[in-house]
Amino acid sequence: MGNYDNVISYSEVKGYWRPLEGANPYDGEIGNVSSGTECKMEFRCQLQRVDAVKTIIKAIHPYEEPIINVIPLL
């Protein structure tokens, strides 16, 4: 962005989840609340690359349902 690339920040967060019937959890058991330390990553990309970035994240992320928030910057 601008005169920079490879701009990223991350923080360790505490996450909670409960897999429901039909889920294939990476961690935890169906019906039970689990918790763990997770890494939250934030980075920027060009708008026209959002779909490609989401595809890459889903291909390499170990969770069945990674949380991906796309927030346009004006």
C-alpha positions as CSV (number, residue, x, y, z in Angstrom):
1,M,0.0,0.0,0.0
2,G,1.6,3.3,-1.0
3,N,5.3,2.7,-1.0
4,Y,5.1,-0.4,1.2
5,D,4.2,-4.0,0.7
6,N,4.1,-7.1,3.0
7,V,2.3,-5.0,5.7
8,I,0.9,-7.2,8.4
9,S,0.2,-7.2,12.1
10,Y,-0.9,-10.0,14.4
11,S,-1.9,-10.5,18.0
12,E,-2.5,-13.5,20.2
13,V,-6.2,-13.8,21.3
14,K,-8.2,-16.2,23.4
15,G,-10.9,-17.9,21.2
16,Y,-13.9,-20.0,22.1
17,W,-16.0,-22.3,19.9
18,R,-18.5,-25.1,20.1
19,P,-18.7,-27.4,17.1
20,L,-22.3,-28.4,16.2
21,E,-23.6,-31.6,14.6
22,G,-22.2,-32.0,11.1
23,A,-19.0,-30.1,11.9
24,N,-15.5,-31.6,11.4
25,P,-13.6,-29.6,14.1
26,Y,-9.8,-29.2,13.9
27,D,-9.9,-29.0,17.7
28,G,-12.6,-29.8,20.2
29,E,-15.5,-32.1,20.3
30,I,-19.1,-31.9,18.9
31,G,-21.4,-30.1,21.4
32,N,-18.6,-29.1,23.8
33,V,-17.3,-25.5,24.2
34,S,-13.5,-25.4,23.7
35,S,-11.0,-22.6,24.0
36,G,-7.5,-21.9,23.0
37,T,-4.9,-19.3,22.0
38,E,-5.3,-18.1,18.5
39,C,-3.4,-15.8,16.2
40,K,-5.4,-12.9,14.8
41,M,-3.9,-11.5,11.6
42,E,-4.6,-8.2,9.9
43,F,-3.2,-7.1,6.6
44,R,-4.1,-5.0,3.6
45,C,-4.6,-6.0,0.0
46,Q,-5.9,-4.3,-3.1
47,L,-9.7,-4.7,-3.5
48,Q,-9.4,-6.6,-6.8
49,R,-7.3,-9.3,-4.9
50,V,-9.8,-9.9,-2.1
51,D,-11.3,-13.1,-3.6
52,A,-7.9,-14.6,-4.4
53,V,-6.7,-13.8,-0.8
54,K,-9.8,-15.4,0.7
55,T,-9.2,-18.5,-1.5
56,I,-5.6,-18.8,-0.3
57,I,-6.6,-18.4,3.4
58,K,-9.2,-21.1,3.1
59,A,-6.7,-23.4,1.4
60,I,-4.0,-23.1,4.1
61,H,-6.0,-22.4,7.3
62,P,-6.4,-25.5,9.5
63,Y,-9.9,-24.6,10.7
64,E,-13.0,-25.8,8.9
65,E,-14.5,-22.3,9.1
66,P,-11.8,-19.6,9.3
67,I,-13.2,-16.1,10.3
68,I,-12.4,-13.7,7.5
69,N,-13.5,-10.0,7.8
70,V,-13.1,-7.8,4.8
71,I,-13.1,-4.1,5.8
72,P,-12.8,-1.6,2.9
73,L,-10.6,1.4,3.7
74,L,-11.8,4.6,2.2
